[in-house]
Amino acid sequence: MSVALRVASRLGLFSRTFLLLTVLMTASLAAWLQAFRSMEVEPRAQQVAQQIVTVVNITRAALVHSAPRERRYLLLDLATNEGIQVYPRESGDNTVPIPNRQVLQRVEEQVVDRLGPDTIVAWEVNRIPGLWVSFSIDDDAYWMVVERDRAERVPGVEWLGWGAAALLLSLLGAAVIVGFVNRPLSRLSRATQALSRGETPSPLPESGPEEIRRVNTSFNRMVEELDRAEADRALMLAGISHDLRTPLARLRLEIEMSGASEASRNAIDEDVEQINRTIGQFMEYARPASSTDSTHNVSELVSDLIERERSHTEALGGSLSADVRPDLWARIAAPDLQRAVGNLIENARRYGHGPDVPLRIDVSVKPQGANVVIEVADRGPGIKAEDVPRLLRPFTRGSDARTDAGGAGLGLAIVRRLLQRAGGTLTLVPRDGGGLVARIVLAASSVRSADGK
């Protein structure tokens, strides 16, 4: 029972509702058939008993009123045309009683009641099957035997056929009704999933039942408000970026032209650069989602990115190695993938080394089951396991050597947000021998885009 409940809990709304209706209709049909059979037993028993009594009486009357020399022909005609046979009854006859079935028991009771208490009804006599009924003519005792089908006319196959047809029609009707109810909910579910991926779903039809119409209208209004809020936020951040970067550029120029010492100029220039990076992170986090309608060659995108990032890493005195398996595809926007991996490489460049540990970044792209896994590993101080969930949230910084106290705390949050749009995940795990591994997992795709990119 518990297994069935667990399986049912994993079914979708359509399957669960259809299964419930199927169980209810099957139970209702079974109860109806049982009630029908119960109500039909007595009338059928009366009908069968009346037929048997009529046959016995007519046979006895025919034998009594027929000439002795004609009785042999009469018995032959009854056996040939009517399936009625008459045998002499002997005291040593071996009889088998009527089976314990409701209809047959009621038939036996009514036959005995109508023909007399001395009447014997048997299911088999001397190993000859049939419905045997005893009667007497004067002092002679006889058996009359008819085929069992006359008493056992139980239309089980016919009932089963009609019941199956009724159940099939009911299930077809239930499927249509459940589909009619479930279709708007499925459409709403798909639109909600698209919205959670950062996409703008198509407007839902504002028609149909009043409840569905209200939900769809509210959802469409919510999507419009979210689009408007997203546009306003992007416009606001773009304005802030422009208004801040212009005076920052003028401030740098004035510092270079001032008579301040070189150490002072470097310190101020470093502060200005830090402000500029923070503004860039804000802009990148607020950037709208790219389209993920097509698949891309992850291997080629990461390889191109590594070629661009290698020279910068080497200029900082580090090394960047790559192990990229070829021809791995996934459904993700190319700019989003390169921005995510680029942010992880930049994070490793900043924090992936120590006083006695040289900067070494290892990037790998490999298949893993039905997924494509991208790993960016370094030999830095790493991150505590309990700090990982917190550091993946925006505007959150850690307290150890792997975090930049002057940053905005958006680097990992940006990567996570970019991956969520494509259904990917980001995890941070310790590296064997020290360091950190940032792991991206994307669902592999066997369908390639038309342009092959």
C-alpha positions in Angstrom: 0.0 0.0 0.0 2.8 2.4 0.9 4.6 1.6 -2.4 1.4 2.4 -4.3 1.0 5.7 -2.5 4.6 6.7 -3.2 4.1 5.9 -6.9 0.9 7.8 -7.0 2.5 10.8 -5.4 5.0 11.0 -8.2 2.4 11.1 -11.0 1.4 14.3 -12.7 -2.0 15.9 -12.1 -3.5 14.4 -15.3 -2.3 10.9 -14.4 -3.4 11.2 -10.8 -6.9 12.5 -11.6 -7.4 9.9 -14.3 -6.2 7.1 -12.1 -8.6 8.2 -9.3 -11.5 8.4 -11.8 -10.6 5.0 -13.1 -10.6 3.4 -9.7 -13.9 5.0 -8.7 -15.6 4.0 -12.0 -14.3 0.5 -11.8 -15.5 0.1 -8.2 -18.9 1.7 -9.1 -19.3 -0.6 -12.1 -18.4 -3.7 -10.1 -20.9 -2.7 -7.3 -23.6 -2.1 -9.9 -23.1 -5.5 -11.6 -23.2 -7.2 -8.2 -26.4 -5.4 -7.3 -27.9 -6.2 -10.6 -27.0 -9.9 -10.3 -28.5 -10.0 -6.8 -31.7 -8.4 -7.9 -31.8 -10.7 -11.0 -31.4 -14.0 -9.2 -35.0 -14.4 -7.9 -36.7 -13.6 -11.2 -34.4 -15.9 -13.2 -34.8 -18.7 -10.7 -38.6 -18.4 -10.9 -38.4 -18.4 -14.7 -36.2 -21.5 -14.9 -38.2 -23.4 -12.3 -41.4 -22.6 -14.1 -39.9 -23.9 -17.4 -38.7 -27.2 -15.8 -42.1 -27.8 -14.0 -43.9 -27.1 -17.3 -41.7 -29.5 -19.1 -42.2 -32.2 -16.5 -45.9 -31.8 -16.4 -46.3 -31.8 -20.2 -44.0 -34.9 -20.5 -45.9 -36.7 -17.8 -49.3 -35.8 -19.4 -48.0 -36.9 -22.9 -46.8 -40.2 -21.6 -50.1 -40.8 -19.7 -52.4 -40.1 -22.6 -50.4 -41.7 -25.3 -50.9 -45.3 -26.5 -48.3 -47.7 -25.0 -47.0 -48.6 -28.5 -46.6 -44.9 -29.3 -44.6 -44.0 -26.2 -41.3 -45.1 -27.6 -41.7 -42.8 -30.6 -42.8 -40.0 -28.3 -39.7 -40.3 -26.1 -37.4 -40.4 -29.2 -39.0 -37.3 -30.5 -38.6 -35.4 -27.2 -34.9 -36.4 -27.0 -34.2 -35.5 -30.6 -36.1 -32.2 -30.9 -36.4 -30.9 -27.4 -33.3 -32.3 -25.7 -35.6 -34.0 -23.0 -34.8 -37.5 -22.1 -36.8 -39.8 -19.8 -35.3 -42.8 -17.9 -36.8 -45.3 -15.5 -35.8 -44.4 -11.9 -34.1 -47.2 -9.9 -33.6 -47.4 -6.2 -29.8 -47.9 -6.7 -29.3 -44.8 -8.9 -26.2 -42.8 -7.9 -27.1 -39.1 -7.7 -25.1 -36.0 -7.3 -26.9 -33.1 -5.5 -27.4 -29.6 -7.0 -24.2 -27.4 -6.6 -24.3 -24.8 -3.9 -25.1 -21.9 -6.2 -27.7 -19.3 -5.3 -29.6 -19.5 -8.6 -29.6 -23.4 -8.7 -30.6 -23.7 -5.1 -33.5 -21.4 -5.6 -34.5 -23.4 -8.7 -34.4 -26.6 -6.7 -36.5 -25.2 -3.9 -39.2 -23.9 -6.3 -39.4 -27.1 -8.4 -39.8 -29.2 -5.2 -42.4 -26.8 -3.9 -44.4 -27.0 -7.1 -44.1 -30.7 -7.9 -44.3 -32.0 -4.4 -42.0 -32.9 -1.5 -41.2 -36.3 -3.0 -39.5 -34.7 -6.0 -35.7 -35.2 -6.3 -33.6 -32.7 -8.3 -30.1 -33.9 -9.1 -27.1 -32.5 -11.0 -25.9 -35.9 -12.1 -27.3 -39.5 -12.1 -25.1 -42.5 -12.7 -22.3 -40.2 -14.0 -24.6 -38.7 -16.7 -24.5 -34.9 -16.4 -27.7 -32.8 -16.7 -30.6 -31.4 -14.7 -32.5 -34.5 -13.4 -36.0 -34.2 -12.0 -37.9 -37.2 -10.7 -41.6 -37.8 -11.3 -44.0 -40.7 -11.2 -46.8 -42.1 -13.3 -49.1 -44.3 -11.2 -46.7 -46.6 -9.4 -43.8 -46.2 -11.9 -40.9 -43.8 -11.1 -39.0 -41.9 -13.8 -36.2 -39.4 -14.3 -36.6 -36.5 -16.7 -33.2 -34.9 -17.7 -32.7 -31.7 -19.6 -29.5 -29.9 -20.5 -27.8 -27.9 -17.8 -27.8 -24.8 -20.0 -31.5 -24.4 -19.3 -30.8 -23.8 -15.7 -27.3 -22.3 -16.0 -28.1 -19.5 -18.3 -25.6 -17.1 -16.5 -24.7 -14.5 -19.1 -21.3 -13.9 -17.6 -19.5 -13.3 -20.8 -22.2 -11.1 -22.1 -22.2 -9.1 -18.8 -18.5 -8.9 -19.0 -18.6 -7.5 -22.5 -21.2 -4.9 -21.7 -19.4 -4.0 -18.5 -16.0 -3.6 -20.4 -17.7 -1.5 -23.0 -19.3 0.7 -20.4 -16.0 1.0 -18.5 -14.1 1.9 -21.7 -16.6 4.6 -22.7 -16.5 6.0 -19.1 -12.7 6.1 -19.2 -12.7 7.8 -22.6 -15.1 10.4 -21.2 -13.0 10.8 -18.1 -9.8 11.3 -20.1 -11.6 14.0 -22.2 -12.9 15.7 -19.0 -9.5 15.5 -17.2 -7.7 16.7 -20.2 -10.1 19.6 -20.5 -9.4 20.6 -16.9 -5.7 19.8 -17.0 -4.8 21.5 -20.2 -5.0 25.1 -18.8 -3.0 24.0 -15.8 -0.3 22.4 -18.0 -0.1 25.5 -20.0 0.3 27.6 -16.9 2.9 25.2 -15.6 5.0 25.5 -18.8 4.7 29.3 -18.7 5.8 29.3 -15.1 8.8 27.1 -15.9 9.8 29.4 -18.8 9.5 32.4 -16.4 11.7 30.7 -13.8 14.4 30.3 -16.5 14.4 34.0 -17.2 12.4 33.7 -20.4 9.3 35.7 -21.3 6.4 33.2 -21.9 3.7 33.8 -24.4 0.6 35.4 -23.0 -1.9 32.8 -21.7 -5.4 32.8 -23.3 -7.8 34.8 -21.2 -10.8 32.7 -22.1 -12.6 29.6 -20.8 -14.0 29.0 -17.3 -14.1 32.0 -15.0 -11.5 30.5 -12.5 -9.0 29.7 -15.3 -9.6 33.1 -16.9 -8.8 34.9 -13.7 -5.6 33.0 -13.1 -4.4 33.5 -16.7 -5.2 37.2 -16.5 -3.4 37.6 -13.2 -0.4 35.7 -14.6 -0.2 37.8 -17.7 -0.4 40.9 -15.6 2.4 39.6 -13.4 4.6 38.8 -16.4 4.1 42.4 -17.8 5.0 43.9 -14.4 8.1 41.7 -14.2 9.2 42.7 -17.7 8.6 46.4 -16.8 10.5 46.0 -13.6 13.4 44.3 -15.4 13.5 47.0 -18.0 13.4 49.7 -15.4 16.2 48.1 -13.4 18.4 47.7 -16.5 17.8 51.3 -17.4 18.5 52.5 -13.9 21.8 50.5 -13.6 22.9 51.7 -17.1 22.3 55.3 -16.0 24.2 54.7 -12.7 27.0 53.1 -14.6 27.3 56.0 -17.0 27.0 58.6 -14.3 29.6 57.0 -12.1 32.2 55.9 -14.8 32.4 59.3 -16.3 33.6 61.1 -13.1 35.8 58.0 -12.4 37.6 58.5 -15.8 38.0 62.2 -15.1 39.3 61.4 -11.6 42.0 59.2 -13.0 43.0 61.8 -15.4 43.3 64.4 -12.7 45.3 62.0 -10.5 47.8 61.4 -13.3 48.2 65.2 -13.8 48.5 66.0 -10.1 51.7 66.2 -8.2 50.9 63.4 -5.9 53.5 60.8 -5.2 53.6 57.6 -7.3 52.5 55.5 -4.2 49.5 57.7 -3.7 48.6 57.7 -7.3 48.8 53.8 -7.4 46.6 53.5 -4.2 44.0 55.9 -5.6 44.1 54.2 -9.0 43.6 50.8 -7.3 40.5 52.2 -5.5 39.1 53.6 -8.7 39.6 50.3 -10.4 37.9 48.5 -7.6 34.9 50.8 -7.9 34.9 50.2 -11.7 34.9 46.4 -11.2 32.0 46.7 -8.7 30.0 48.7 -11.3 30.8 46.1 -13.9 29.5 43.3 -11.6 26.3 45.2 -11.0 25.8 45.6 -14.8 26.6 41.9 -15.5 24.2 40.7 -12.8 21.4 42.9 -14.2 22.0 42.0 -17.8 18.9 40.3 -19.3 18.9 36.6 -20.1 20.2 35.4 -23.5 18.1 33.0 -25.7 18.6 29.3 -24.9 16.5 28.0 -27.8 19.4 26.4 -29.6 22.2 24.0 -28.6 25.9 24.9 -28.8 29.2 23.0 -28.9 30.4 23.4 -25.3 33.8 22.0 -26.1 34.5 24.7 -28.8 33.1 27.5 -26.7 35.3 26.6 -23.6 38.4 26.0 -25.8 38.0 29.5 -27.4 37.6 31.0 -24.0 40.7 29.3 -22.7 42.8 30.5 -25.5 41.8 34.1 -24.7 42.3 33.7 -20.9 45.6 31.8 -21.1 47.7 34.9 -22.1 46.3 37.0 -19.3 46.9 34.2 -16.7 50.5 33.8 -17.9 51.0 37.6 -17.7 50.2 37.3 -14.0 52.8 34.6 -13.6 50.4 31.7 -13.6 49.5 28.8 -15.9 46.2 27.7 -17.4 45.9 24.1 -18.6 42.9 22.5 -20.3 41.5 19.0 -20.8 38.5 19.4 -23.1 36.8 16.4 -24.6 35.6 17.2 -28.1 32.1 17.4 -29.5 30.1 17.9 -26.3 26.8 19.8 -26.8 24.3 21.4 -24.4 21.4 23.8 -24.6 22.7 27.0 -23.3 23.3 30.5 -24.7 26.9 30.8 -25.9 27.5 34.3 -24.2 26.1 32.9 -20.9 28.4 29.9 -20.9 31.5 31.9 -21.7 30.6 34.5 -19.1 30.0 31.8 -16.4 33.3 30.0 -17.1 35.2 33.3 -17.5 34.0 34.4 -14.1 35.2 31.2 -12.5 38.6 31.5 -14.2 38.8 35.1 -13.0 37.8 34.0 -9.5 40.6 31.3 -9.6 43.1 33.9 -10.8 42.4 36.1 -7.8 42.2 33.5 -5.1 43.7 30.3 -6.5 47.2 30.8 -5.1 49.1 31.5 -1.9 52.4 32.9 -0.7 54.2 29.7 -1.4 51.7 28.2 -3.9 52.0 29.3 -7.6 48.9 30.2 -9.6 47.8 27.1 -11.5 44.4 26.8 -13.0 43.1 23.5 -14.5 40.0 23.5 -16.7 38.3 20.3 -17.9 35.2 19.5 -20.0 34.0 15.9 -19.9 30.8 13.9 -20.3 29.3 12.3 -17.2 26.2 10.2 -17.8 23.6 12.3 -19.5 25.4 15.5 -18.5 28.3 17.7 -19.5 30.6 18.7 -16.6 32.9 21.7 -16.7 35.4 22.0 -13.8 37.7 25.0 -12.9 40.2 23.9 -10.3 42.9 25.8 -8.4 45.3 25.4 -5.5 44.1 28.3 -3.4 42.9 28.2 0.2 39.5 26.8 -0.7 36.1 27.5 0.9 34.6 25.9 3.9 31.7 23.5 3.1 29.4 25.4 5.5 30.1 28.7 3.7 29.2 27.4 0.2 25.4 27.9 0.2 25.8 31.4 1.6 28.5 32.5 -0.9 26.3 31.5 -3.8 23.8 34.2 -2.8 24.2 37.7 -4.2 25.9 40.4 -2.2 27.5 37.9 0.2 31.2 37.7 1.0 33.1 35.3 3.1 35.5 36.0 5.9 38.5 34.0 4.8 41.4 34.5 2.3 39.3 33.5 -0.7 37.1 36.5 -0.7 37.6 40.1 -1.7 36.6 42.4 1.1 36.2 45.2 -1.4 34.1 43.3 -3.9 30.3 43.4 -4.3 29.8 39.7 -3.6 28.2 39.0 -7.0 30.8 36.8 -8.9 29.5 33.4 -7.9 25.9 34.6 -7.9 26.3 35.8 -11.5 27.5 32.3 -12.5 24.7 30.6 -10.7 22.1 32.9 -12.3 23.5 32.4 -15.8 23.4 28.6 -15.3 19.9 28.5 -13.9 18.5 30.0 -17.1 19.7 26.9 -18.9 18.8 24.4 -16.2 22.4 24.0 -15.1 23.9 23.9 -11.6 27.1 25.2 -9.9 28.7 23.4 -7.0 31.9 24.2 -5.1 33.8 21.3 -3.6 37.3 20.9 -2.0 40.1 19.7 -4.3 42.2 16.7 -3.3 45.5 18.0 -2.1 44.1 21.5 -1.4 42.3 24.1 -3.4 38.8 24.4 -4.8 36.9 22.9 -7.7 34.0 24.9 -9.2 31.9 22.4 -11.1 29.3 23.3 -13.7 26.8 20.6 -14.7 24.7 20.9 -17.9 22.3 18.5 -19.4 23.9 17.0 -22.5 22.0 17.4 -25.8 22.1 15.1 -28.8 20.3 17.7 -31.0 22.6 20.2 -32.6 21.7 23.7 -33.8 21.2 24.3 -37.5 24.2 26.5 -37.8 26.4 23.9 -36.0 27.8 26.5 -33.6 
